[in-house]
Amino acid sequence: MTREELEAEIQRLKHGAEGLDEPDKTFKLNDIAQLEIELQGMALADITAALRDITLPDLNEMKAQIDAAVDATKAHEQRVNAFNTAFGLLKTGLGIVL
């Protein structure tokens, strides 16, 4: 890899890390900043190996996690609504009996 390719890869990693949630975002941006500093003195082969060690979550994996959270929220809302309906019926029934 050329120096320009490494700088472009670092920028790509930085852009990808910006989309992460805390604290992962801070840790990854710190790792990337260290790579930028090391770029000044390291051999290109060492930098390439360091870049390979940084892994960002796959977009499909992030989407699946978001979808699972949305589904869990919907399921929770349905359980709360069912409980409230049952509680309302029970309360009405007890009110009629008393």
N, C-alpha and C positions, 0 to 999 in steps of 0.2 A: 504494500500500500504506500502511496505517496503521502507526503505531509498534508497536501490539500485534501486528499481523500479522508485522512484521519480527522482533520478539522471538520469536514462535512459530516462524518460519522458522529463526532462529539456533538455537533449541533443537532443532529437527528435525535440522539439520545437525550439531550437537554430538552428538546421539544416534547419528546415522549414522556419524560419525567414530569413535566409541568402538568400533565393530566392526571397524575396520581394523587391519592389522598394523603394527608399527613398521617403518620410521620414518614411514610415511605418516600414521599416527595422530597423532604429535606435530606434524608439519607442518600437518595440517588443523586440529587443535585450536588451534594457534598462530594460524592464519589466522582462525579463528572468534573467538578472543579479541580479535584486532585489530578485527574487525567490531563486537564488543560495545563496545569502547572508542570506535570511530568513531561508533557510534550516538548517542553523547552530543552530537556536534557537527556531524555531516554532515546535509545535506539528504536528505530521503527518496528522492529520485530517484537520488542518488549511491549510497545504501545498496542500493537495489534492483539497480542495475547491478553492484555488487560481489558481491551474493549470486548473481547469475546466473553469475559467473565461477567460482564454486566448484562443482566437479563431483565427485560420489562415484561409485564403481563401481556399476553396475546389479546388483541381486541375482541376476539370471539369469547375468550374467557371472561373479560370484563363485562361484556354484554350479557353473558349467561348469569353472572353474579347479580347484575342489576335486575334482570328479568326474574330471578329467583326472589330477590328482595321485594319486588313489586307483587309477585304472586303471594308471598307470605303476608304482605300488608293487606291484600284483598281478602285472603282467607281469615285473617284476624278480624277484619271489619264484618265479615259474614257471621263469625262466631259471636261477636258483640251484638249485632243486630238480632240474631236468634235468641240470645240470652235476654235482651231487653224485651223482645216480643213475649217470650215465655213468662218473664217476670211481670209484665203488664197484665197478661191474662190471669196469672195467679193472684195478683193484687186485686184485679176486678172481681174475680171469683170469691176471694175472701171478703171483699167489701159487700158483696151481695149476701153472703151467708151471715155476716155479722149484722 
